[in-house]
């Protein structure tokens, strides 16, 4: 396939400047420089940025005759081949169905897969580029391939054999797992969670095509009210008359250092002329590795953060981002940023080592902690998104609260790592006052108590004779 330079040369009037780092929001020592809002009238108007491709790819069939026609087509009597989706596959159908991956309209065909692996972007018909850094693909095995070949459509079913979607205009191509893993994670070392759970045992073929999703994806776990689609979020931001939307993704409980950063970002947006910036607190809700706090408990904790006023409910929207987690560092963080463009966010807060993890074999981090924010500042297709790097927060012993770290008096600060936080919660110990709101900490302790109870129950199970 042609190099990126060659592709750019072929584009009609390409925007070459995106190959240079965009430095307007990256300042020395972690400070954030915000572009001042253009002067205008005092009246707040919601001007959300356009989704990638100019329009959300919403793939769910409308209720009524069209949806019923899809159901009939997906019924066993119609005779279409069927593919059973894994939990992670279903999460990707959810992501695609709501337009988080716009302009993508289904599981990737080979040309989209190759562009994603090699360039981290997709070339549009007009020669422009949109960011796409992680493959969104569906694997099948040899037997499924033989059953499907020669057919133009297949039915995708869930674990209970309920039809979820129809995949049409299909294309089957080779699943080169080693190359996919190497290019996505930068290593083929054993022990990568997503690889172990979604790729290693997957089929040797990938099937791409356009999705026709029968009805909205629901989980019936008590959290569906938080699963707002990009269209839902855009409607909510418009209802609130947001003139800026800043997104914060996390897969951990919210402590007061996170809240300090989010509140400080809003303050700076107001200072540069925005009238009503709205925070999108957007925890990841798809697949996570086994030692992460489960989504249900994280959402309980986030509810307490708002109830206790650590974040203002009037200026905060809490919603679940349905994507599975890859733990692919700077490659994956581009996906996290790109998908928030489709939800209407024009600012994205990025921390140290975003989407990172410990090396699965060696005693070190898998990725350089600073590379995520640097990559976002120059990634093709993310030009319209303002990247806001973390300022480092730590516990200030002199103030008894979380504060931005001051290297001139480093002895006054304590860094409470995730490992330390988990250890305190497991032992039912309290962190320093001011580290996390009391209600939020109580939820975390209750979660680890439940884990301990489950482990005790397993130990007490009788051994079969």
URQUI-V129451 format. One record per helix or strand of 2 or more residues. SS is the DSSP state (a for helix, b for strand). FROM is the first residue (numbers start at 1). TO is the last residue. If there is no record, write none. Layout:
ss->SS from->FROM to->TO
ss->SS from->FROM to->TO
This chain:
ss->a from->4 to->10
ss->a from->16 to->19
ss->a from->28 to->30
ss->a from->52 to->54
ss->a from->65 to->74
ss->a from->76 to->78
ss->b from->81 to->84
ss->a from->87 to->98
ss->a from->110 to->119
ss->b from->121 to->123
ss->b from->129 to->131
ss->b from->139 to->140
ss->a from->142 to->148
ss->b from->153 to->157
ss->b from->163 to->174
ss->a from->177 to->185
ss->a from->193 to->199
ss->b from->205 to->213
ss->a from->224 to->226
ss->a from->230 to->239
ss->b from->244 to->248
ss->a from->256 to->271
ss->b from->277 to->284
ss->a from->295 to->307
ss->a from->313 to->315
ss->b from->316 to->321
ss->a from->329 to->342
ss->b from->347 to->350
ss->a from->371 to->376
ss->b from->386 to->389
ss->b from->393 to->396
ss->b from->401 to->404
ss->a from->407 to->412
ss->b from->413 to->414
ss->a from->418 to->426
ss->a from->438 to->459
